Amino acid sequence: MAKERLKSPRTRLFVALDLPDAVREALVAWRERELGDPALRPVPPEALHVTLAFLGWSSEKEVGRAAEIVQALREPAPGLRFGADPVGVPRGRRAASLYALEAESPDSVSLQGRLERELVAARLYEPEKRPFWPHVTVARVRREKGEKKRLRTVQTPPGSLPAALQEPFRAVRVTLYRSILRSAGAEYDPLAQVELPSDQAAVR
């Protein structure tokens, strides 16, 4: 990410792959049945997406360039297929801090690579050291009250997805989001979007 000028207004940005409404609604219904453990906090429905690139705190002046890169994408809508079981993702060596659905999607990996190259060339993004992992975060682990605020222990992890949610589907668009941090959690404001055309090839 480009260095910020002193006193330049900043905003928190990321680019994500949006899911079809029907898939997102089905995920919300599944969570209502499976996230019964009080240690788990479901993410808001609008946060059910595949993050492609987290730009972090960026200058407001850079929003326009990031939007142009997003809107110039012309790849077909990538196919995705969720794994059957949610994955607990630890923070360092600690217990799981969130649960996510892994998405098998070679097309998304290709799209993310193209996007990453464009953002890096524009000096808007510093790539992650770890490989891109297509996934959708469905819940985060709450913290205990008190000074240390350790992660709570999850006694009952979320169960498997129903068969219908394990069927392949296609994403619908790529969106540049502004993440607004609130005490109740982050809010996501779409700044630029591009609808992804669906071709006739079978979902991979």
N, C-alpha and C positions, 0 to 999 in steps of 0.2 A: 504494500500500500504506500502511496506517495506520502512524503513527509508533510505534516500540516504546517501552514503558515501561522505565525503567532497571532492570537486573537481571532482566528478564522472560525466562524460558527461550524459546529460539527454535528453529525448525525450518524446513527448506528444503522448500517446497511447490510443486507444479505440478499442473495438471489436463490429462488426456490422453484422447484417443479411442482405445479399444482395438480392435485388429484381430481378425478371426476366427482361431481356432487354425490352421485349414487354410492360411490366407494367410500367417500368421507362419512356419509350418513350411516352406512352399514358399519363402519368402524366405531362410530359413536354408540350405536345400539349394542355392538359387541362389548364395548367397554362398560356400559351400564350393567351388564351381566357379570363381567369378569373382574372388574376392579373393586372388589369388596373389601380388600385389606385397607384399614385406616391409614397405613403408612404410605399408601400410594395416592398421588395427586394427578388426576387426568390433565393433560394439556388442553387448552381451549380448542374447539373444533377447527378454528381458522389456522391453528398451528400444525394440523395434520398435513404435512407436505414433505417433500424430499429437498433438503437444503443442498444446493449445488456449490455455493461459495459464500462464506461469511467474510464480508469485507471489513467488519468492525467499525470503529469510529473513523469517519471520513469527513472531509471538508464538504460543506454544502455546495461548493463550486464544482465538486466532482460528481454530483448526482446526475447532471446532464450527460456527461460522458458515459457513465455506467448505464444510463437509460438507453443511449444510442446503441451500445453493444448488445444489450438484451433484445432490443427491438429489431436488430439486424439478423438475429438467429433465424435460420430457414430450415432447420432439420425437421424431419417428420416426428410426430409425437412418439416418444419412446414407449415400448412395451415394458410392463413390470409384472412380476408375480411374487406375492408375499410368501415367505416361509410359514410353515404351520404354527410354529411356536415363537412367542416373543422372546427377545434376547435381553438378559440383564447386562447393562453396560457399567462396569466399575469406573470409579475415578481413582486413578493410580492403583494402589494395592488394596484399596478399601472395597467394601461391599458395593453392590450395584447402586448407582445414583439415579438411574433411569432405566426404563424398559422400552425397547424399540422393536419394530417389525423389519426384518431384513428383506430387501426387495431384490430379487434376481433380475438384472436389467443391463445387459451389455450395451443396449442403446443409450441408456442414461449415462453410463461411463464414457461413451464416445461424446455425447453432448456436453458433459461436464468438462472433458478435456478441451474441447473447442472453446467453450466459454472461458475456462481458466487461461488459455493462451492469449485470448483477446484482452482479458482484464490485466494480466501480467504485462503485456506489451504496452498497455495504457498506464502502467504504474499505479493501478488501483487496487491491486491484490497481491498478497504474498502467499504462495501455495502452502498448504498443510504439508508437514513432513510425512504423515501417514497417507496411504493410498485412499482415494475416494471410496466411500462405503455407502451405497444407496440404501437408505433406511428412513422409516417414519417413526419418530418418537411418539409414544402413546401415553406415557405416564412418567412422572418424576417421583423420587422418593422424598418424603417430607423429612424435615430435621426436628430433632428433639428441642424442647424449650430449654432455656438456660444459657449459661455462658459458653459452653463448648459446642452446643448445637450439632451434636453428632447426627449422622443419618439414622433414621429409624430402621428397625429390623423388619423386613418384609416376611411375614409368616406364610402368606398365601400368594405366590406369584400369579399373574394373569394366566388363564388357561389358553388352549389352542384356538386358533381361528376356525370358524365354521368353513365347510367346504366351499361355499359360494365366494368367500373372501380369499380363497387360495387359487381362484381362477385368474388367468392373465387378463390384463386390461391395459389401456393406454392413458398416459397423462394427457392433460389438455392444454397447458400453457406454461410459460416461464415468466416469473414475476420478480421485479426488483422491489423489495420491501424495505420500509423504514421500521426499525424496532424501537418502540417507545417504552422505556422502562417505567413501570408503575409499582406502587407498593403491593398491589394485588397480583402483579405479574406483567409480563411484556404484552404490549399491544402492537399489532402489525398493520402498517399503513401501506397499501400498494401504490408505488410511484410510477411504474412503467410495466407493461405487459406485452407479450406476444403470444397469440394463439398458434398452436402447433398443428400443422396439417396432418391428417391421418391418411396414410397410404393404404393400398390394398394388400400389402404383404401380411402374412400371419404374424401374430405377436410372438416375439422370441423370448 
